């Protein structure tokens, strides 16, 4: 059980840090603004996505009801799968999809171990 908790907290912490860092980049870096325009998204979507990622980054490690965590996991899954599709649809190089793929793997590991930790209690 201790190993499962370590995996859960490690993957969740990495996911939270990646999400918060990308949200910060969305709001502060001109390159990120250009990236969203390159993908065909309006500028307000960049701000909306940053706020959603920050909210999810707060909810995942917080001691809140499981329902809220489930919605955060679903939201992140939609974001990362959509990012993979968006980069693929504009023929970006494969390296552009590495971040969403890594984040999706972390998300799946965090989600799976979250349920295993909750099953014990």
BAMI-825253 format. One record per residue (C-alpha): x, y, z; residue in three letters. Coordinates in steps of 0.02 Angstrom, whole numbers, padded with zeros to 5 digits. Example, Ala and Ser with C-alpha at 12.3 -4.5 7.8 and 13.67 -1.06 7.14 Angstrom:
<sites>
+--------+--------+--------+-----+
:   east :  north :     up :  aa :
+--------+--------+--------+-----+
:  00615 : -00225 :  00390 : ALA :
:  00684 : -00053 :  00357 : SER :
+--------+--------+--------+-----+
</sites>
This chain:
<sites>
+--------+--------+--------+-----+
:   east :  north :     up :  aa :
+--------+--------+--------+-----+
:  00000 :  00000 :  00000 : UNK :
:  00143 :  00118 :  00037 : UNK :
:  00208 :  00098 : -00142 : UNK :
:  00037 :  00142 : -00212 : UNK :
:  00030 :  00300 : -00106 : UNK :
:  00205 :  00350 : -00163 : UNK :
:  00157 :  00324 : -00346 : UNK :
: -00005 :  00421 : -00320 : UNK :
:  00077 :  00571 : -00237 : UNK :
:  00224 :  00573 : -00358 : UNK :
:  00118 :  00567 : -00515 : UNK :
: -00010 :  00688 : -00445 : UNK :
:  00125 :  00811 : -00391 : UNK :
:  00209 :  00805 : -00561 : UNK :
:  00041 :  00828 : -00646 : UNK :
:  00000 :  00976 : -00536 : UNK :
:  00169 :  01057 : -00568 : UNK :
:  00158 :  01030 : -00756 : UNK :
: -00019 :  01098 : -00762 : UNK :
:  00022 :  01251 : -00657 : UNK :
:  00179 :  01287 : -00758 : UNK :
:  00088 :  01272 : -00924 : UNK :
: -00053 :  01383 : -00860 : UNK :
:  00075 :  01512 : -00807 : UNK :
:  00154 :  01501 : -00980 : UNK :
: -00014 :  01522 : -01064 : UNK :
: -00040 :  01686 : -00971 : UNK :
:  00135 :  01759 : -00981 : UNK :
:  00228 :  01699 : -01137 : UNK :
:  00202 :  01773 : -01309 : UNK :
:  00261 :  01608 : -01386 : UNK :
:  00114 :  01518 : -01307 : UNK :
: -00006 :  01648 : -01375 : UNK :
:  00066 :  01619 : -01548 : UNK :
:  00053 :  01431 : -01524 : UNK :
: -00134 :  01444 : -01489 : UNK :
: -00158 :  01552 : -01642 : UNK :
: -00057 :  01426 : -01745 : UNK :
: -00176 :  01289 : -01687 : UNK :
: -00324 :  01396 : -01741 : UNK :
: -00392 :  01436 : -01568 : UNK :
: -00454 :  01609 : -01518 : UNK :
: -00351 :  01704 : -01391 : UNK :
: -00483 :  01695 : -01255 : UNK :
: -00471 :  01504 : -01258 : UNK :
: -00290 :  01517 : -01198 : UNK :
: -00346 :  01615 : -01044 : UNK :
: -00495 :  01500 : -01014 : UNK :
: -00383 :  01347 : -01023 : UNK :
: -00256 :  01424 : -00904 : UNK :
: -00391 :  01456 : -00775 : UNK :
: -00460 :  01280 : -00794 : UNK :
: -00286 :  01204 : -00775 : UNK :
: -00253 :  01307 : -00619 : UNK :
: -00420 :  01252 : -00545 : UNK :
: -00380 :  01070 : -00581 : UNK :
: -00205 :  01089 : -00509 : UNK :
: -00283 :  01152 : -00347 : UNK :
: -00420 :  01021 : -00338 : UNK :
: -00316 :  00863 : -00370 : UNK :
: -00206 :  00871 : -00213 : UNK :
: -00338 :  00956 : -00105 : UNK :
: -00442 :  00862 :  00022 : UNK :
: -00607 :  00884 : -00070 : UNK :
: -00749 :  00767 : -00112 : UNK :
: -00711 :  00629 : -00236 : UNK :
: -00839 :  00702 : -00357 : UNK :
: -00733 :  00859 : -00381 : UNK :
: -00576 :  00757 : -00409 : UNK :
: -00666 :  00650 : -00538 : UNK :
: -00716 :  00806 : -00635 : UNK :
: -00537 :  00871 : -00627 : UNK :
: -00472 :  00705 : -00695 : UNK :
: -00602 :  00708 : -00835 : UNK :
: -00559 :  00888 : -00877 : UNK :
: -00374 :  00852 : -00886 : UNK :
: -00405 :  00698 : -00994 : UNK :
: -00507 :  00801 : -01116 : UNK :
: -00373 :  00937 : -01120 : UNK :
: -00228 :  00817 : -01154 : UNK :
: -00319 :  00712 : -01283 : UNK :
: -00378 :  00871 : -01369 : UNK :
: -00200 :  00939 : -01370 : UNK :
: -00136 :  00780 : -01455 : UNK :
: -00274 :  00794 : -01586 : UNK :
: -00247 :  00981 : -01612 : UNK :
: -00060 :  00964 : -01641 : UNK :
: -00088 :  00817 : -01757 : UNK :
: -00220 :  00909 : -01858 : UNK :
: -00100 :  01049 : -01905 : UNK :
:  00040 :  00926 : -01945 : UNK :
:  00153 :  00984 : -01804 : UNK :
:  00306 :  00876 : -01775 : UNK :
:  00285 :  00728 : -01658 : UNK :
:  00387 :  00818 : -01525 : UNK :
:  00239 :  00938 : -01503 : UNK :
:  00133 :  00795 : -01439 : UNK :
:  00262 :  00732 : -01314 : UNK :
:  00205 :  00847 : -01173 : UNK :
:  00020 :  00801 : -01187 : UNK :
:  00066 :  00616 : -01201 : UNK :
:  00176 :  00623 : -01046 : UNK :
:  00042 :  00720 : -00953 : UNK :
: -00091 :  00593 : -01006 : UNK :
:  00016 :  00449 : -00941 : UNK :
:  00041 :  00540 : -00776 : UNK :
: -00145 :  00574 : -00768 : UNK :
: -00189 :  00391 : -00796 : UNK :
: -00064 :  00334 : -00664 : UNK :
: -00128 :  00463 : -00540 : UNK :
: -00310 :  00417 : -00573 : UNK :
: -00280 :  00231 : -00559 : UNK :
: -00181 :  00245 : -00398 : UNK :
: -00305 :  00371 : -00326 : UNK :
: -00442 :  00240 : -00337 : UNK :
: -00330 :  00106 : -00264 : UNK :
: -00287 :  00218 : -00116 : UNK :
: -00471 :  00262 : -00090 : UNK :
: -00523 :  00079 : -00095 : UNK :
: -00421 :  00044 :  00062 : UNK :
: -00513 :  00175 :  00166 : UNK :
+--------+--------+--------+-----+
</sites>
